[in-house]
Amino acid sequence: MRSLIFVLCALAEFCYASQNKIVGGTDAESGAFPYQVSLRRRGRHFCGGSIIGDRWILTAAHCIYKQSTKGFTVVAGSNLLDSGGASYNVEELIPHEEYDPKTIANDIGLIELHSPIAFNAGVSKIELSEENVAGDVELVLTGWGMTKYPGASPNKLQTIKLVSITNDKCAKEHQDEGDVTETNICTFTKEGEGACKGDSGGPLVASGKQVGVVSWGIPCARGKPDVFTRVHSYLSWISCHTTATLCNL
């Protein structure tokens, strides 16, 4: 039943389901995740993202689908939602052309900024992994999603270590909620640890490289796997949009 799925974004008025924050995590150390950004509408955080180039942010398609660039900003360089960092205006929002809001398939998107990001010790891009993550891999998730559901988003960026599970196992766990395909990665450690509202679009990282983008789940950390978009499946799509290379999408 698709109605049971909660897309892990942050403001229901801008998304097509509910939203999430990290449950069971800890406060991130200042500067520890310089690639993490906050997506904001009229100054309010609603999704996460990651810096993959001086003018490019990687996020979930459901965070930007059918949205306007007006009033949309990206904040980089701060672990706090209420202070610090630099704000960047948005030039273009690019959800995947085959994103389906009903099935949440191809839930990946890009944001092109109006001006380049000023890189420094606290702001830098993350490399995208070219390896296909299997099960039982230790991963790191960061975000400003809720720490419990229902609840409020934290001011401080949260982080948690998670472990990947096989897609077969994930699909069995979600057989009544939604489709898990080869373009997804799933994580599960135990009940009480995982993503929640507001984490959508944020980066899932293995060995310092991004492998996933927060997509959907059952909020929040209630004993079901979290589902991420598998970055490895979309490397060509990302390259086509972020480089001058001509290619077939």
Buried (B, 14 or more C-beta within 10 A) or exposed (E): EEEEBBBBBBBEEBBBBBBBBBBBBEEBEEBBBBBBBBBBBEEBBBBBBBBBBBBBBBBBBBBBBEBEBEEBBBBBBBBBBEEEBBEBEBEEBBBBEEBEBEEBBBBBBBBBBEEEBEBEEBBBBBEBBEEEBEBEBEBBBBBBBBBBBEBEBBEBBBBBBBBBBEBEBBBEBBEEBBBBBEBBBBBBBEEEBBBBBBBBBBBBBBEEBBBBBBBBBBBBBEEBBBBBBBBBBBEEBBEBBBEEEEEEE
